[in-house]
Amino acid sequence: MLFFWTILFLLFGFYLLIKSADVFVDGAAGLAKRYNIPKMIVGLTLVAFGTSAPEGTVSLIAALQGSADISVGNVIGSNLANIALVLGIAALIKAIPVSKRTLTHGIPLSILAMVVLIVVGYDSFFQNHDVAFNRISLGDGLILLLFFVVFLYYIFGDFKSAKLQEEEIEKKEMQHYRDSIWFLSLMIVGGMAGIMVGGKLVVDQAVIIAMALGISEAIVGLTIVALGTSLPELVTSVVAAFKNEKDIAIGNIVGSNVFNVFLVLGVTAVVIPINFDPALLVDAVYTLAVTVLFFLIIFKRKQLSRFSGAVLLGLYIFYILSLVFRESFIGFIPF
């Protein structure tokens, strides 16, 4: 009976996370529109931040509660789910064209994000061979945030130099808001509050499940928590595929993956250093490899075909099966 309530609270936590993020995005987008902020800037900053809020909240709360494996595993697992699962499903519904800017700018940045995460996290190999631990420290967090600042500067610089017009790159179609500034502000504050509460519920219940089933927190973070926090991206990409929105289906995934590493883990590491389990290196490298493969797949034809989507989905299914095998039979690979 206790396990039933744990599952129920976990599902409610996910619902609260997703719904609160949606309210936050609506409020932020509406407030920005009232002040005539370009849609492109809103989509790549406010909306991207709102949809990365579930990952950020879960990772920060998990780190503060001493569950670092959930914190890091959530980001790695979410990035892999975004590329392989979300885009795989979206492409199976309909082939997705890829714009030149996404291909030459966005995807390479998401690859860079995973490379930087591996370098700053795996201290015993990349920085100091004598240390017996791996940690994303305060200094590492500041490095990640510096990359994030450069990313934002690049976005605004690209917008200015290309003189882009109001592109529909947001995660949802902008509407003409007639609500008052106070109401929109309340949506933002209320959305963030809901995200915090939902994140707390998800982390607490995930830890309980891990302890009850004898599953490591890293596996829980890589699967259950990562899938839950990737639901907003999944819904957005599937809807975008149906609506034939050129940049949304892939663009929001690429942006979210960059935000997850540079902003989410950057802020978390600045608040509290995060221990990096060497076993997670396997998952980080696999995520990097899938991201690079994704880039190579779409580089020539400038689109993600149904067949390519099936390949990505197959890679995700293989990964989940390998996790089950690794946890059940051989445990984590020691480094």
SULURGI-V624476 format. One record per run of one state. SS is the DSSP state (h for helix, s for strand, l for the rest). FROM is the first residue (numbers start at 1). TO is the last residue. If there is no record, write none. Layout:
SS/FROM/TO, SS/FROM/TO
This chain:
l/1/1, h/2/34, l/35/38, h/39/64, l/65/67, h/68/93, l/94/95, s/96/97, l/98/99, h/100/121, l/122/122, h/123/126, l/127/134, s/135/136, l/137/137, h/138/162, l/163/180, h/181/213, l/214/216, h/217/229, l/230/230, h/231/243, l/244/247, h/248/271, l/272/273, s/274/275, l/276/279, h/280/301, l/302/302, s/303/304, l/305/305, h/306/330, l/331/335
